[in-house]
């Protein structure tokens, strides 16, 4: 092979490699993006054709006091697990407040149907085991979309079995009552999110991205409210303005260093 | 004659004082005032409660927009691409982003029914020019929704340049979208996408929970 040919081949190979390195490579903010988008679309389809219509009907037809009762009932069951998580995180005062909420609402609130505790001044918290792990120092890990359950992170997915075990309704017998209750809870929750989801549709150019970026920030703020806790790495853009990163860890440096970072 | 002159002088002075006072209004007092004003108006207005798009947007335009620094918001959301844009592109981008935010905010506002807002004490030094104002919206059901504002002091007073709902900052959330649109079709591609989105929003009715699609 002549020198020119060899040179040309080498140049071609180099060019292809550079091109591939430039456009391939996962998004450091979302390493599982292709899987996530696929799962998001699947969930979205199920939502559009099954869940959302039912939730809309539920919201429009069911009397308000019934919806409130349903919400309160399952909210109360959730308070027990929230209490445990608050205590595990070292939030003694909040934890005991949640215990009081649960006790008060379960008894005087007639099995949780009435949220007397909120009126008595005990604020409603929501803590799950994923947040507890976060407080203990476990970083959130990349964004993951779970089938049917929606947005999550690697850490929170690992925490999910604990959350399921801590769900009181899971132990309800007989099974058919439990299943009916679960469906009602899901529909009620979705009905509560109808306004938010229509806003999401309006506000976003790309719903998947908007949801992901909003969710990751929200999750971080749930684990560290008031921005205390994990040292926040504030990045300076070229414009000189500062902005906070989406996840609590530095952009995935464990990727092979040959790949230039995408976007930011 | 003298009396009239005195009166005019007094009126001018008092107007000047009001102007001075509002320029010195603390950022959290300003945000609180706007916020309560807007919510009260939204609750009291029958048209808005019935879902009248135009009225909601009028409310947003008259009471909120003057206090928001859209150019700064757009600049922050565009990140490093801002420098690469021509002044004309920057202006178009700011306008389109502003329209999008007005539509979105109007959508949110038209859902206000009987919520109340509590403001948390502001943690800032008196000399700060950039502060965060924190509040929460008390919902009839469930946890209160955190709603925070980033406010900066400029030549024409304090202006809002970022909003945080449920823990997510608006600018940060739009950054990803902006970046990928720009990577796909350049800054013009982003402007085009925003323009089309705004056209779509302008033609659909507001505040409806009926299943779309």
Interface residues (C-beta under 8 A of the other chain):
Chain A: X29 X48 X52 X53 X56 X59 X60 X68 X71 X75 X123 X124 X125 X126 X192 X194 X195 X198 X199 X201 X202 X203 X204 X205 X206 X209 X210 X212 X213 X214 X215 X217 X218 X219 X220 X221 X222 X225 X237 X238 X239 X241 X243 X244 X246 X262 X263 X264
Chain B: X75 X76 X79 X80 X82 X83 X100 X103 X104 X107 X108 X111 X140 X141 X142 X143 X144 X146 X166 X167 X168 X169 X171 X172 X173 X174 X175 X176 X177 X179 X180 X181 X183 X193 X194 X197 X201 X208 X209 X210 X211 X212 X213
